[in-house]
Amino acid sequence: MSKEQYLKIIEREIHNINKKIDMKILSGEEYAKEARDHKLLRKKLIQHSSGNIFTKFFHMLPLF
């Protein structure tokens, strides 16, 4: 599985969890488990989508 496919799967799962959270909020139910899962998936997404720190730095240089 390529990195892009892996990131797409994580994004899709985050989207599905967001739908579940929205439905639980509307019905007044607890959604702590889904929020925890969402947080873990976001962490994975950030971890795997971020490149080298120097690459990030050089891309931000024109902003200064």
Secondary structure, 3 states (H helix, E strand, C coil): CCHHHHHHHHHHHHHHHHHHHHHHHHHCCCCHHHHHHHHHHHHHHHHHHCCCHHHHHHHHHHHC
